[in-house]
Amino acid sequence: MTGNHWGYGKEDGPSIWHKNFPVAEGDRQSPIDIVPQQASRDPNLDPIVLNYDQCTSMNITNNGHSVVVDFDDSDDRSVIQGGPLDNPYRLKQFHFHWGGKGCRGSEHTVEGYSYASELHLVHWNAVKYKSFGEAAAAPDGLAVLGIFLETMGEPWPRNPGECTCLSHQRHSNWDRDNEEPRTSSFLLSNNSIGKNRAQAATELLQELNSDVSGNFVEERFSLKFNSTCLRLGSSLWSASVPFLVCKTYGLIGYMRLLVQEHTVIESHPDNALEDLRLDQPFAEFKNHIQSYDLDSMDKKDHSHTPWIIIVAKYLEKWLSEHNGQPPKNYKEKEAFRQFIREGILKNENGVPEDEENFEEAIKNVNTALNPTKVPSAVEDLFNSEQCSNISSQTTSFWVMLRAVKDFVHNEGNGSLPVRGTIPDMIADSQKFINLQNVYREKAMQDATAVCKHTECLLQSVGKARMHRSEGGRCRSLAEEYSVDSVNKDEITSSMDNPDGEMVFYLMLRVINASISSTHFPGVYNYQVRRRISATEALCGAAFCKSTASMSTSKTIISTELTVLLREAIKIISHQFVPFNNTFSFTTQCHRPLRPYSCEY
């Protein structure tokens, strides 16, 4: 097959491969969609055993659409055996399947879900066949091990310097979860059996980067969450030191951010509304609007007038006809859109011209009519004690916020400073630049006014100039565990959904309570049966079975570690806003990661 005739899209995907390649038709074909609920386990199969010698790898090749690593298959130094295989199969090569940037590229799927990439390790039956080519033509000649690969989100430490692994357990080939021999380990090889897990993992991690110093601690640790963690959280809260609490059990997990105050230099706000001021145009913008006369324009100028000007002109007419009241509800906004639509030029036959700028104006009516007001969250900050009482100990964030507040109450006439940016739109270059300059110059004037207020405040408390920032607050761990501060109504309403994140969060809280009173609910089958009654007494029968078995997979740990690192970097670097107090997630039923952020 060549790359010009097949792929994984709708027009060149697996369902039509057989049209160009008859060999691709039939039941014993790739790719397949794995449906876990329909899969059955064969208890008679032996574990699959991997025995690879890295010294047998010979060549790495870029074949134009993938990376292929070839191995020396002249002997049995690198083989796979066990499972459904009657004898060892030699490793011939491995290669990858991947998609383009931002695309999924795994050959196979799980319940229709395609992974970022897929690794194929190709083995052949050297006992029964003399060559790889002969084996490839036989139904029992090849054994291909497929591994789904998922990309991890940034950021990861690029040069951590050192790492420390902690474990008191030794690696064994017995799976205590299922009370049967362990098939394999993702992190540790069979050569590590008998070694301390932390020691074996450290040795393997150091092979990845010899410049990183590795340490391991062979010691058993215990933690009383409601005692040790609360005391630690209280101490860090008093010292204004950020504290991230991270927990994972089974397919669910949560994190709790504890920080009194976190200021952020916000350079790229998410989902920011446009700041156009059409309902409260400033003087310079009013003058610019008056410079346009839509009725006297020729067709070229009329069809290249910025949509902001069009909406502003028709809004003036609307206000004069409706006692100064702008369109507010859906019916009024539809009438306003029709009002603008009637302004489109018509040809000599009375047919409306194709004026994209007017269509753009109609489309952006909701955006243009956003009321200009100070957000309630900002008002709360304005009214806070830190903003009202500025002293020499006040941080830069509160000084800057007070300066903005003074601007709002003076030059701003009740409004925040103009942002100074406008969206892209259909217009000729000169008209767009002129309009952009009006907003930009006003923004610079407002920034200068805020700067003057800042300097006056700094002089009054004897401090140097400071940078602009944004802030956020969290509750302390003690407040979270206080009955008086619980948002009971919202929690109760969230309990109607048995698969909701709030249910899982409450179960995690029950686990913490069980740790304080007795011990962990359990991760092995014999522990689950023994401890269900104790867990039921804490949380009720609805949760007892779920909370009684909380063994965690490596995928969940790595997922939460990614989020943890990202949030830690936000806190350290003061870039971007961290999650709101609590972050919980579940990956049950092979659904994508579903984060849930709340203030509990």
FISELO-696167 format. One record per residue (C-alpha): x, y, z; residue number from 1. Coordinates in nm, 3 decimals, decimal comma. Layout:
! FISELO-696167
R;x;y;z;resi
R;X;Y;Z;NUM
...
! end
This chain:
! FISELO-696167
R;x;y;z;resi
R;0,000;0,000;0,000;1
R;0,121;0,350;-0,074;2
R;0,044;0,665;0,118;3
R;-0,140;0,805;-0,185;4
R;-0,418;0,544;-0,177;5
R;-0,507;0,474;0,185;6
R;-0,543;0,639;0,520;7
R;-0,774;0,662;0,823;8
R;-1,018;0,933;0,711;9
R;-1,375;0,901;0,586;10
R;-1,274;0,888;0,219;11
R;-0,968;0,662;0,248;12
R;-1,034;0,475;0,574;13
R;-1,045;0,103;0,658;14
R;-1,401;0,056;0,531;15
R;-1,291;0,113;0,169;16
R;-0,939;-0,033;0,172;17
R;-1,060;-0,351;0,002;18
R;-1,161;-0,154;-0,310;19
R;-0,798;-0,089;-0,398;20
R;-0,649;-0,381;-0,204;21
R;-0,863;-0,700;-0,214;22
R;-0,640;-0,860;0,050;23
R;-0,787;-0,614;0,303;24
R;-1,132;-0,778;0,283;25
R;-1,245;-1,042;0,534;26
R;-1,281;-1,100;0,907;27
R;-0,914;-1,141;1,001;28
R;-0,829;-0,779;0,932;29
R;-0,699;-0,466;1,096;30
R;-0,803;-0,226;1,235;31
R;-1,052;-0,337;1,501;32
R;-1,261;-0,151;1,755;33
R;-1,212;-0,298;2,104;34
R;-1,530;-0,298;2,313;35
R;-1,428;-0,393;2,671;36
R;-1,783;-0,491;2,771;37
R;-1,788;-0,752;2,494;38
R;-1,438;-0,887;2,560;39
R;-1,399;-1,207;2,762;40
R;-1,097;-1,327;2,957;41
R;-0,958;-1,675;2,899;42
R;-0,834;-1,804;3,238;43
R;-0,649;-2,093;3,068;44
R;-0,399;-1,864;2,900;45
R;-0,054;-1,825;3,053;46
R;0,087;-1,477;3,116;47
R;0,258;-1,308;2,822;48
R;0,631;-1,287;2,893;49
R;0,854;-1,030;2,725;50
R;1,225;-1,105;2,706;51
R;1,403;-0,836;2,506;52
R;1,777;-0,778;2,472;53
R;1,835;-0,414;2,380;54
R;2,169;-0,508;2,220;55
R;1,982;-0,681;1,936;56
R;1,852;-0,354;1,791;57
R;2,042;-0,280;1,469;58
R;1,893;-0,002;1,255;59
R;1,647;0,284;1,283;60
R;1,483;0,393;0,958;61
R;1,254;0,674;0,845;62
R;1,047;0,509;0,572;63
R;0,861;0,829;0,486;64
R;0,554;0,776;0,700;65
R;0,684;0,615;1,021;66
R;0,991;0,525;1,224;67
R;1,101;0,160;1,205;68
R;1,357;-0,002;1,437;69
R;1,495;-0,335;1,307;70
R;1,633;-0,608;1,535;71
R;1,873;-0,899;1,489;72
R;1,637;-1,197;1,466;73
R;1,898;-1,465;1,395;74
R;1,853;-1,613;1,745;75
R;1,616;-1,606;2,043;76
R;1,773;-1,323;2,240;77
R;1,463;-1,102;2,195;78
R;1,139;-1,300;2,205;79
R;0,781;-1,295;2,327;80
R;0,608;-1,607;2,459;81
R;0,312;-1,722;2,664;82
R;-0,050;-1,622;2,625;83
R;-0,200;-1,780;2,311;84
R;0,146;-1,848;2,160;85
R;0,260;-2,211;2,133;86
R;0,628;-2,123;2,119;87
R;0,858;-1,819;2,136;88
R;0,826;-1,557;1,860;89
R;1,132;-1,353;1,767;90
R;1,122;-0,973;1,761;91
R;1,175;-0,852;1,404;92
R;1,102;-0,478;1,432;93
R;0,880;-0,217;1,587;94
R;0,716;0,086;1,426;95
R;0,461;0,356;1,505;96
R;0,126;0,471;1,370;97
R;0,046;0,837;1,432;98
R;-0,165;1,121;1,299;99
R;-0,086;1,478;1,203;100
R;-0,044;1,761;1,450;101
R;-0,341;1,765;1,685;102
R;-0,486;1,448;1,527;103
R;-0,544;1,096;1,655;104
R;-0,345;0,832;1,471;105
R;-0,378;0,491;1,639;106
R;-0,468;0,212;1,399;107
R;-0,709;0,046;1,642;108
R;-0,968;0,207;1,869;109
R;-1,135;0,143;2,206;110
R;-1,510;0,200;2,187;111
R;-1,448;0,428;1,892;112
R;-1,181;0,628;2,077;113
R;-0,860;0,675;1,879;114
R;-0,533;0,736;2,063;115
R;-0,259;0,978;1,964;116
R;-0,030;0,699;1,845;117
R;0,012;0,322;1,843;118
R;0,331;0,116;1,882;119
R;0,353;-0,217;1,697;120
R;0,615;-0,477;1,800;121
R;0,631;-0,735;1,520;122
R;0,741;-1,093;1,605;123
R;0,762;-1,405;1,387;124
R;0,744;-1,780;1,447;125
R;1,104;-1,893;1,394;126
R;1,031;-2,242;1,527;127
R;0,785;-2,330;1,251;128
R;0,910;-2,112;0,964;129
R;1,254;-2,054;0,813;130
R;1,223;-1,680;0,736;131
R;1,019;-1,376;0,824;132
R;0,877;-1,363;0,471;133
R;0,753;-1,720;0,493;134
R;0,603;-1,657;0,837;135
R;0,428;-1,340;0,719;136
R;0,228;-1,542;0,466;137
R;0,098;-1,786;0,729;138
R;-0,194;-1,729;0,971;139
R;0,020;-1,833;1,270;140
R;0,343;-1,683;1,144;141
R;0,332;-1,338;1,306;142
R;0,252;-1,206;1,652;143
R;0,213;-0,829;1,668;144
R;0,190;-0,661;2,007;145
R;0,001;-0,330;1,984;146
R;0,036;-0,061;2,250;147
R;-0,177;0,253;2,256;148
R;0,018;0,573;2,325;149
R;-0,140;0,887;2,466;150
R;0,036;1,223;2,482;151
R;0,077;1,389;2,818;152
R;-0,005;1,758;2,854;153
R;0,264;2,013;2,917;154
R;0,435;2,128;3,128;155
R;0,686;1,860;3,234;156
R;1,017;1,953;3,398;157
R;1,276;1,956;3,120;158
R;1,573;1,924;3,355;159
R;1,459;1,808;3,698;160
R;1,814;1,763;3,831;161
R;1,724;1,478;4,066;162
R;1,441;1,243;4,151;163
R;1,353;1,037;4,457;164
R;1,142;0,719;4,458;165
R;0,976;0,592;4,777;166
R;0,846;0,241;4,841;167
R;0,869;-0,024;5,113;168
R;0,749;-0,307;4,885;169
R;0,954;-0,549;4,680;170
R;0,878;-0,632;4,318;171
R;0,724;-0,976;4,268;172
R;0,554;-1,177;3,996;173
R;0,237;-1,226;4,204;174
R;-0,062;-0,996;4,151;175
R;-0,230;-0,959;4,491;176
R;-0,519;-0,763;4,336;177
R;-0,639;-1,064;4,137;178
R;-0,464;-1,333;4,346;179
R;-0,283;-1,472;4,042;180
R;0,059;-1,447;3,872;181
R;0,141;-1,101;3,744;182
R;0,152;-1,086;3,364;183
R;0,393;-0,795;3,336;184
R;0,486;-0,460;3,485;185
R;0,483;-0,135;3,294;186
R;0,775;0,012;3,491;187
R;0,975;-0,285;3,620;188
R;1,115;-0,590;3,440;189
R;1,143;-0,950;3,556;190
R;1,510;-0,882;3,632;191
R;1,387;-0,661;3,917;192
R;1,198;-0,939;4,098;193
R;1,306;-0,943;4,461;194
R;1,440;-0,587;4,456;195
R;1,285;-0,295;4,636;196
R;1,050;-0,122;4,391;197
R;1,192;0,224;4,458;198
R;1,548;0,101;4,399;199
R;1,458;-0,078;4,074;200
R;1,259;0,219;3,942;201
R;1,543;0,459;4,026;202
R;1,796;0,248;3,835;203
R;1,574;0,240;3,527;204
R;1,496;0,613;3,543;205
R;1,867;0,695;3,557;206
R;1,919;0,507;3,232;207
R;1,699;0,768;3,063;208
R;1,924;1,058;3,168;209
R;2,258;0,995;3,334;210
R;2,282;1,363;3,433;211
R;1,986;1,329;3,669;212
R;2,072;1,224;4,023;213
R;1,850;0,941;4,148;214
R;1,770;0,844;4,506;215
R;1,538;0,592;4,665;216
R;1,394;0,555;5,013;217
R;1,300;0,209;5,140;218
R;1,065;0,297;5,422;219
R;0,700;0,252;5,513;220
R;0,504;0,575;5,556;221
R;0,171;0,641;5,723;222
R;-0,049;0,949;5,712;223
R;-0,341;1,056;5,928;224
R;-0,508;1,297;5,687;225
R;-0,744;1,472;5,928;226
R;-0,465;1,525;6,180;227
R;-0,127;1,558;6,010;228
R;-0,254;1,715;5,686;229
R;-0,483;1,960;5,862;230
R;-0,206;2,073;6,096;231
R;0,034;2,110;5,806;232
R;-0,228;2,299;5,604;233
R;-0,295;2,532;5,897;234
R;0,074;2,609;5,943;235
R;0,131;2,675;5,572;236
R;-0,185;2,887;5,555;237
R;-0,063;3,106;5,842;238
R;0,274;3,144;5,672;239
R;0,110;3,227;5,333;240
R;0,284;2,927;5,172;241
R;0,087;2,753;4,893;242
R;-0,015;2,392;4,962;243
R;-0,134;2,141;4,698;244
R;-0,311;1,829;4,827;245
R;-0,333;1,547;4,571;246
R;-0,530;1,220;4,603;247
R;-0,602;0,936;4,355;248
R;-0,807;0,621;4,405;249
R;-0,905;0,380;4,128;250
R;-1,026;0,582;3,829;251
R;-1,094;0,903;4,022;252
R;-0,884;1,168;4,188;253
R;-0,885;1,520;4,317;254
R;-0,656;1,806;4,409;255
R;-0,704;2,085;4,660;256
R;-0,521;2,417;4,632;257
R;-0,463;2,598;4,960;258
R;-0,328;2,949;4,926;259
R;-0,445;3,264;5,100;260
R;-0,382;3,487;4,804;261
R;-0,239;3,427;4,458;262
R;-0,169;3,719;4,228;263
R;-0,126;3,658;3,858;264
R;0,030;3,860;3,576;265
R;-0,253;3,780;3,336;266
R;-0,138;3,832;2,977;267
R;-0,385;3,601;2,797;268
R;-0,727;3,601;2,969;269
R;-0,961;3,320;2,867;270
R;-1,300;3,395;2,710;271
R;-1,267;3,770;2,754;272
R;-1,561;3,976;2,625;273
R;-1,489;4,251;2,376;274
R;-1,461;4,598;2,534;275
R;-1,626;4,816;2,266;276
R;-1,822;5,069;2,479;277
R;-2,105;5,107;2,225;278
R;-2,357;5,159;2,505;279
R;-2,132;5,422;2,671;280
R;-1,913;5,568;2,395;281
R;-1,630;5,791;2,514;282
R;-1,588;6,137;2,358;283
R;-1,319;6,041;2,106;284
R;-1,525;5,744;1,987;285
R;-1,836;5,963;1,950;286
R;-1,645;6,207;1,731;287
R;-1,513;5,921;1,519;288
R;-1,866;5,782;1,470;289
R;-1,992;6,124;1,356;290
R;-1,723;6,135;1,086;291
R;-1,911;5,860;0,898;292
R;-2,218;5,934;0,683;293
R;-2,352;5,602;0,555;294
R;-2,622;5,767;0,344;295
R;-2,377;5,966;0,129;296
R;-2,118;5,690;0,077;297
R;-2,054;5,519;-0,253;298
R;-2,083;5,142;-0,280;299
R;-1,713;5,075;-0,212;300
R;-1,695;5,281;0,107;301
R;-2,034;5,158;0,222;302
R;-1,930;4,792;0,193;303
R;-1,594;4,852;0,366;304
R;-1,712;5,040;0,673;305
R;-1,620;4,856;0,998;306
R;-1,915;4,673;1,154;307
R;-1,854;4,851;1,485;308
R;-1,932;5,183;1,315;309
R;-2,241;5,033;1,149;310
R;-2,381;4,907;1,480;311
R;-2,295;5,237;1,652;312
R;-2,473;5,444;1,383;313
R;-2,789;5,232;1,390;314
R;-2,781;5,215;1,770;315
R;-2,795;5,598;1,778;316
R;-3,110;5,588;1,562;317
R;-3,261;5,311;1,775;318
R;-3,201;5,500;2,100;319
R;-3,363;5,814;1,959;320
R;-3,674;5,615;1,865;321
R;-3,697;5,409;2,189;322
R;-3,654;5,669;2,465;323
R;-3,283;5,598;2,501;324
R;-3,334;5,226;2,579;325
R;-3,105;4,979;2,395;326
R;-3,231;4,640;2,269;327
R;-3,242;4,408;2,571;328
R;-3,438;4,090;2,506;329
R;-3,437;3,849;2,213;330
R;-3,734;4,012;2,039;331
R;-3,582;4,359;2,056;332
R;-3,243;4,236;1,935;333
R;-3,404;4,060;1,639;334
R;-3,583;4,385;1,555;335
R;-3,249;4,569;1,580;336
R;-3,087;4,316;1,345;337
R;-3,366;4,371;1,093;338
R;-3,317;4,747;1,136;339
R;-2,952;4,707;1,034;340
R;-3,040;4,468;0,750;341
R;-3,266;4,733;0,594;342
R;-2,960;4,957;0,559;343
R;-2,790;4,726;0,307;344
R;-2,761;4,893;-0,034;345
R;-2,989;4,770;-0,313;346
R;-2,919;4,754;-0,685;347
R;-3,135;4,903;-0,957;348
R;-3,367;4,600;-0,939;349
R;-3,423;4,645;-0,566;350
R;-3,217;4,338;-0,475;351
R;-2,988;4,380;-0,170;352
R;-2,618;4,398;-0,248;353
R;-2,375;4,146;-0,102;354
R;-2,230;4,356;0,182;355
R;-2,036;4,130;0,417;356
R;-1,964;4,407;0,666;357
R;-2,338;4,452;0,731;358
R;-2,379;4,075;0,773;359
R;-2,089;4,090;1,016;360
R;-2,263;4,369;1,207;361
R;-2,586;4,167;1,229;362
R;-2,392;3,862;1,349;363
R;-2,216;4,059;1,624;364
R;-2,518;4,236;1,773;365
R;-2,495;4,039;2,098;366
R;-2,124;4,115;2,129;367
R;-2,176;4,483;2,053;368
R;-2,458;4,524;2,306;369
R;-2,270;4,380;2,604;370
R;-2,332;4,632;2,884;371
R;-2,029;4,823;3,006;372
R;-2,004;4,757;3,380;373
R;-1,757;4,655;3,647;374
R;-1,777;4,274;3,700;375
R;-1,915;4,167;4,038;376
R;-1,592;3,980;4,119;377
R;-1,394;4,302;4,069;378
R;-1,647;4,494;4,280;379
R;-1,590;4,245;4,562;380
R;-1,217;4,310;4,542;381
R;-1,276;4,687;4,537;382
R;-1,479;4,655;4,859;383
R;-1,226;4,433;5,038;384
R;-1,029;4,552;5,338;385
R;-0,694;4,504;5,161;386
R;-0,802;4,740;4,883;387
R;-0,940;5,003;5,120;388
R;-0,649;5,014;5,365;389
R;-0,323;5,064;5,174;390
R;-0,005;5,062;5,384;391
R;0,369;5,010;5,343;392
R;0,309;4,633;5,383;393
R;0,051;4,614;5,105;394
R;0,152;4,401;4,807;395
R;0,172;4,535;4,453;396
R;-0,154;4,368;4,353;397
R;-0,364;4,558;4,606;398
R;-0,191;4,889;4,535;399
R;-0,263;4,846;4,165;400
R;-0,621;4,742;4,234;401
R;-0,676;5,048;4,452;402
R;-0,541;5,267;4,170;403
R;-0,792;5,112;3,928;404
R;-1,069;5,166;4,183;405
R;-0,974;5,534;4,214;406
R;-0,978;5,562;3,834;407
R;-1,327;5,406;3,814;408
R;-1,460;5,656;4,070;409
R;-1,300;5,953;3,895;410
R;-1,186;5,963;3,531;411
R;-1,366;5,638;3,442;412
R;-1,711;5,766;3,545;413
R;-1,798;5,423;3,684;414
R;-1,622;5,217;3,416;415
R;-1,293;5,029;3,404;416
R;-1,010;5,153;3,181;417
R;-1,061;5,089;2,809;418
R;-0,880;4,774;2,698;419
R;-0,780;4,925;2,364;420
R;-0,823;4,624;2,134;421
R;-1,084;4,552;1,867;422
R;-1,159;4,226;1,683;423
R;-1,069;4,160;1,320;424
R;-1,337;4,267;1,075;425
R;-1,414;4,338;0,712;426
R;-1,298;4,694;0,634;427
R;-1,042;4,872;0,423;428
R;-0,705;4,914;0,591;429
R;-0,730;5,288;0,658;430
R;-1,074;5,272;0,820;431
R;-0,969;4,981;1,040;432
R;-0,645;5,150;1,148;433
R;-0,823;5,477;1,225;434
R;-1,080;5,295;1,441;435
R;-0,809;5,091;1,612;436
R;-0,613;5,406;1,692;437
R;-0,918;5,563;1,859;438
R;-0,945;5,271;2,102;439
R;-0,569;5,242;2,147;440
R;-0,517;5,609;2,227;441
R;-0,804;5,602;2,477;442
R;-0,651;5,294;2,641;443
R;-0,317;5,473;2,670;444
R;-0,487;5,775;2,829;445
R;-0,663;5,552;3,082;446
R;-0,340;5,362;3,154;447
R;-0,162;5,691;3,218;448
R;-0,436;5,797;3,459;449
R;-0,415;5,465;3,647;450
R;-0,037;5,500;3,657;451
R;-0,071;5,844;3,818;452
R;-0,307;5,705;4,082;453
R;-0,057;5,425;4,146;454
R;0,232;5,667;4,188;455
R;0,030;5,878;4,432;456
R;-0,051;5,570;4,640;457
R;0,309;5,451;4,634;458
R;0,435;5,791;4,741;459
R;0,184;5,798;5,026;460
R;0,322;5,470;5,169;461
R;0,685;5,514;5,060;462
R;0,711;5,226;4,813;463
R;0,869;5,181;4,468;464
R;0,680;5,124;4,142;465
R;0,522;4,783;4,092;466
R;0,394;4,561;3,812;467
R;0,034;4,492;3,713;468
R;-0,119;4,169;3,836;469
R;-0,440;3,980;3,895;470
R;-0,542;3,791;4,209;471
R;-0,739;3,494;4,329;472
R;-0,827;3,348;4,668;473
R;-0,888;3,005;4,812;474
R;-1,031;2,872;5,135;475
R;-0,810;2,712;5,396;476
R;-0,820;2,337;5,454;477
R;-0,977;2,399;5,794;478
R;-1,255;2,600;5,627;479
R;-1,314;2,320;5,378;480
R;-1,356;2,069;5,660;481
R;-1,579;2,300;5,863;482
R;-1,948;2,207;5,864;483
R;-2,051;2,574;5,890;484
R;-1,881;2,673;5,562;485
R;-2,014;2,390;5,344;486
R;-2,226;2,482;5,041;487
R;-2,496;2,234;5,143;488
R;-2,765;2,324;4,888;489
R;-2,540;2,283;4,585;490
R;-2,394;1,959;4,718;491
R;-2,743;1,817;4,776;492
R;-2,861;1,907;4,425;493
R;-2,547;1,749;4,275;494
R;-2,625;1,414;4,439;495
R;-2,907;1,349;4,190;496
R;-2,645;1,244;3,933;497
R;-2,483;0,917;4,052;498
R;-2,198;0,960;3,801;499
R;-2,136;1,324;3,890;500
R;-1,802;1,446;4,018;501
R;-1,958;1,561;4,345;502
R;-2,045;1,200;4,434;503
R;-1,685;1,096;4,377;504
R;-1,557;1,393;4,573;505
R;-1,773;1,300;4,871;506
R;-1,646;0,943;4,851;507
R;-1,290;1,075;4,865;508
R;-1,382;1,273;5,174;509
R;-1,525;0,955;5,328;510
R;-1,195;0,779;5,261;511
R;-1,014;1,055;5,448;512
R;-1,255;1,009;5,738;513
R;-1,197;0,632;5,741;514
R;-0,821;0,690;5,751;515
R;-0,859;0,906;6,060;516
R;-1,086;0,660;6,240;517
R;-0,938;0,325;6,130;518
R;-0,730;0,271;5,819;519
R;-0,748;0,277;5,439;520
R;-1,067;0,118;5,300;521
R;-0,853;-0,140;5,115;522
R;-0,718;-0,220;4,771;523
R;-0,723;-0,601;4,761;524
R;-1,023;-0,832;4,730;525
R;-0,993;-0,980;5,078;526
R;-0,966;-0,629;5,227;527
R;-1,274;-0,505;5,039;528
R;-1,500;-0,775;5,182;529
R;-1,367;-0,715;5,532;530
R;-1,404;-0,337;5,534;531
R;-1,730;-0,270;5,351;532
R;-1,923;-0,262;5,679;533
R;-1,688;-0,005;5,833;534
R;-1,703;0,212;5,521;535
R;-2,083;0,183;5,510;536
R;-2,105;0,321;5,862;537
R;-1,916;0,630;5,749;538
R;-2,081;0,709;5,418;539
R;-2,393;0,496;5,372;540
R;-2,467;0,194;5,154;541
R;-2,477;0,396;4,831;542
R;-2,101;0,456;4,841;543
R;-1,966;0,160;5,039;544
R;-1,878;-0,066;4,747;545
R;-1,709;0,208;4,545;546
R;-1,501;0,345;4,832;547
R;-1,405;0,003;4,965;548
R;-1,185;-0,074;4,665;549
R;-0,960;0,210;4,560;550
R;-0,650;0,073;4,388;551
R;-0,502;0,328;4,147;552
R;-0,366;0,270;3,795;553
R;-0,044;0,420;3,666;554
R;-0,237;0,606;3,394;555
R;-0,446;0,792;3,652;556
R;-0,137;0,873;3,856;557
R;0,045;1,013;3,553;558
R;-0,263;1,212;3,450;559
R;-0,300;1,376;3,789;560
R;0,076;1,430;3,808;561
R;0,054;1,627;3,483;562
R;-0,219;1,851;3,624;563
R;-0,030;1,884;3,952;564
R;0,288;1,998;3,777;565
R;0,096;2,247;3,564;566
R;-0,073;2,402;3,868;567
R;0,254;2,410;4,062;568
R;0,423;2,599;3,779;569
R;0,131;2,846;3,769;570
R;0,176;2,914;4,140;571
R;0,555;2,943;4,121;572
R;0,570;3,154;3,804;573
R;0,254;3,363;3,873;574
R;0,141;3,299;3,515;575
R;-0,223;3,211;3,437;576
R;-0,500;3,148;3,687;577
R;-0,494;2,815;3,881;578
R;-0,804;2,601;3,928;579
R;-1,073;2,722;4,166;580
R;-1,006;2,564;4,508;581
R;-1,083;2,201;4,420;582
R;-1,018;1,997;4,104;583
R;-1,169;1,648;4,072;584
R;-1,192;1,411;3,777;585
R;-1,301;1,064;3,672;586
R;-1,209;0,846;3,374;587
R;-1,476;0,582;3,422;588
R;-1,635;0,395;3,132;589
R;-1,354;0,497;2,895;590
R;-1,486;0,850;2,877;591
R;-1,241;1,138;2,829;592
R;-1,104;1,313;3,135;593
R;-1,380;1,522;3,291;594
R;-1,243;1,791;3,522;595
R;-1,462;1,956;3,781;596
R;-1,363;2,274;3,960;597
R;-1,556;2,409;4,256;598
R;-1,532;2,624;4,565;599
R;-1,595;2,356;4,828;600
! end
